[in-house]
Amino acid sequence: MLGGTLTILTEENAVLEVYRQGVLIADNQGTSGVYDLSADEKTVDGNSKYRTYFLLSQPSLKLEDNIAVKSDKELYLSGSSTYSSLMEVEEVFIQDL
């Protein structure tokens, strides 16, 4: 399987959207037909005002090619390419998502 990993850190109650090649593939708002990020949400130890998500590429969430993450709050990203695949990660902070 091709893909990579993606670590997201954001403020609590942030709206998150993950796009691959410009197509929505995941969010934490329960959008039908996309991967539900809520299942991977963890509260940051020592600071309950932040949430972290660690995502591993899988058939239902292919993290390869051009990946963009959008949020309406503070956002930090770390991405890595695994399985000999290239992945570009773009961080986008949007005030009014």
VOTOR-944357 format. One record per atom (N, C-alpha, C): x, y, z. Coordinates in pm, whole numbers, padded with zeros to 5 digits, always signed. Each point is the difference from the previous one (the first is absolute). Example, Ala and Ser with C-alpha at 12.3 -4.5 7.8 and 13.67 -1.06 7.14 Angstrom:
BEGIN
+01319-00569+00780 -00089+00119+00000 +00090+00120+00000 -00035+00105-00072 +00082+00119+00006 -00077+00109+00073 
END
This chain:
BEGIN
+00084-00117+00000 -00084+00117+00000 +00089+00124+00000 -00033+00096-00083 +00072+00126-00005 -00061+00097+00098 +00078+00100+00040 -00057+00103+00086 +00100+00053+00099 -00053+00057+00109 +00086+00059+00100 -00073+00016+00131 +00056+00084+00084 -00062+00031+00129 -00021+00150+00008 -00095+00039+00081 -00030+00140+00019 -00035+00021+00146 +00069+00093+00065 -00031+00037+00137 -00054+00142-00002 -00117+00018+00062 -00067+00129+00004 -00014+00042+00146 +00031+00125+00029 -00022+00057+00131 -00081+00127-00019 -00111+00012+00072 -00085+00117-00014 -00072+00030+00130 -00063+00114+00006 -00077+00039+00117 -00128-00083+00008 -00053-00012+00122 -00126-00072+00017 -00109+00070-00080 -00098-00077-00044 -00115+00047-00078 +00037+00059-00136 +00119-00027-00049 +00038+00047-00133 -00071-00084-00106 -00039+00064-00107 -00052-00070-00117 +00121-00041-00083 +00014-00130-00027 +00112-00052-00079 -00051-00064-00127 +00073+00024-00109 -00029-00065-00128 +00133-00041-00062 +00005-00122-00053 +00119-00051-00067 -00037-00026-00145 +00080+00056-00091 -00022-00015-00143 +00115-00075-00064 -00031-00082-00100 +00101-00067-00082 -00029+00039-00143 +00097+00064-00063 -00016+00045-00138 -00123+00089-00014 -00031+00079+00103 -00113+00093-00005 -00136-00059+00034 -00003-00129+00035 -00126-00069+00032 -00003-00029+00150 -00110+00036+00066 -00016-00027+00143 +00003-00150+00026 +00094-00045+00087 +00009-00143+00032 -00025-00028+00148 +00005+00104+00085 -00020-00020+00143 -00039+00131+00066 -00081-00010+00106 -00030+00117+00083 -00046-00047+00137 -00020+00095+00090 -00047-00035+00134 -00142+00051+00024 -00073+00021-00108 -00137+00052+00009 -00106-00103-00037 +00043-00124-00025 -00096-00106-00030 -00056+00003-00141 +00074+00058-00094 -00045+00005-00139 -00009-00141-00056 -00113-00032-00060 -00023-00133-00056 +00097-00029-00114 +00056-00120-00001 +00085-00044-00109 +00147+00033+00014 +00041+00066+00109 +00142+00029+00022 +00043-00060+00134 +00130-00016+00017 +00056-00057+00123 -00031+00093+00118 -00043-00057+00111 -00038+00077+00119 +00121+00017+00091 +00057+00120+00003 +00117+00028+00083 -00030-00009+00149 -00125+00014+00039 -00037-00006+00142 +00044-00130+00065 +00006-00107-00078 +00040-00130+00053 +00147+00000+00044 +00082+00091-00054 +00142+00006+00032 +00036+00115+00092 -00099+00075+00046 +00026+00118+00084 +00044-00039+00140 +00107+00064+00046 +00050-00020+00137 +00024+00138+00062 -00031+00012+00128 +00029+00123+00074 +00148+00001+00034 +00066+00114-00017 +00143+00013+00028 +00021-00006+00152 +00087-00090+00044 +00033-00009+00142 +00059+00132+00047 -00052+00052+00109 +00053+00122+00057 -00061+00128-00055 -00079-00011-00109 -00066+00119-00055 -00129-00043-00068 -00107-00002+00075 -00128-00050-00050 -00065+00091-00102 +00062+00114-00031 -00055+00090-00102 +00047-00035-00140 +00081-00106-00012 +00052-00043-00130 -00033-00147-00025 -00012-00032-00130 -00027-00138-00043 +00107-00042-00099 +00029-00128+00000 +00095-00054-00096 -00064-00118-00073 +00044-00017-00124 -00048-00109-00085 +00124-00062-00066 +00016-00131+00011 +00107-00070-00070 -00066-00089-00103 +00027+00026-00127 -00064-00073-00108 +00102-00081-00077 -00034-00123-00029 +00082-00090-00079 -00077-00035-00126 +00067+00010-00113 -00065-00032-00126 -00060-00141+00005 -00122-00013-00051 -00073-00127-00002 -00098+00005-00116 -00063-00112-00035 -00091+00003-00115 -00110+00107+00009 -00050+00027+00119 -00107+00100+00014 +00054+00143+00016 +00133+00015+00008 +00062+00133+00016 +00138-00003-00064 +00006+00022-00130 +00127-00006-00073 +00074+00133+00014 +00110-00005+00073 +00083+00119+00021 +00117-00005-00097 -00025+00042-00121 +00102+00003-00103 -00031+00115-00095 +00096+00033-00084 -00012+00111-00094 -00004+00132+00077 -00082+00093-00042 -00008+00132+00064 -00110-00001+00105 +00040+00023+00125 -00093+00001+00113 -00007+00142+00054 -00121+00050+00021 -00021+00132+00063 -00089-00019+00121 +00035+00067+00109 -00081-00004+00121 -00047+00142+00028 -00131+00016+00018 -00058+00131+00026 -00065+00000+00137 +00011+00113+00068 -00057+00014+00133 -00045+00144+00021 -00098+00017+00087 -00044+00135+00034 +00066+00050+00128 +00093-00079+00055 +00073+00039+00121 +00148-00031-00018 +00077+00026+00104 +00144-00025-00002 +00028-00142-00047 +00103-00016-00084 +00025-00128-00065 +00149-00024-00016 +00046-00121+00038 +00138-00042-00019 -00003-00138-00065 +00090-00021-00096 +00003-00127-00074 +00139-00058-00007 +00005-00132-00007 +00122-00071-00030 -00039-00117-00088 +00064-00013-00114 -00031-00110-00090 +00125-00074-00040 -00015-00127-00026 +00114-00078-00048 -00045-00096-00107 +00090-00027-00090 -00027-00093-00108 +00055-00136+00039 -00081-00102-00018 +00043-00136+00029 -00028-00088-00121 +00046-00121+00004 -00025-00097-00107 +00050+00051-00136 +00108+00080+00000 +00062+00051-00122 -00093+00086-00083 -00093+00067+00060 -00091+00089-00071 +00029+00144+00038 -00022+00091-00092 +00021+00141+00029 -00130+00063+00045 +00008+00086+00099 -00118+00071+00049 +00040+00143+00031 -00077+00095-00050 +00018+00140+00033 -00113+00042+00090 +00031+00069+00109 -00101+00043+00095 -00004+00152+00003 -00120+00054-00010 -00022+00144+00003 -00087+00033+00120 +00043+00097+00077 -00076+00045+00117 -00078+00125-00039 -00128-00001+00026 -00084+00114-00034 -00083+00038+00121 +00015+00124+00043 -00080+00052+00110 -00100+00096-00062 -00127-00027+00020 -00105+00083-00055 -00087+00051+00115 -00010+00129+00011 -00079+00058+00109 -00146-00040-00008 -00060+00006-00118 -00141-00033-00017 -00012-00122-00089 +00016-00117+00055 -00006-00124-00078 -00142-00034-00034 
END
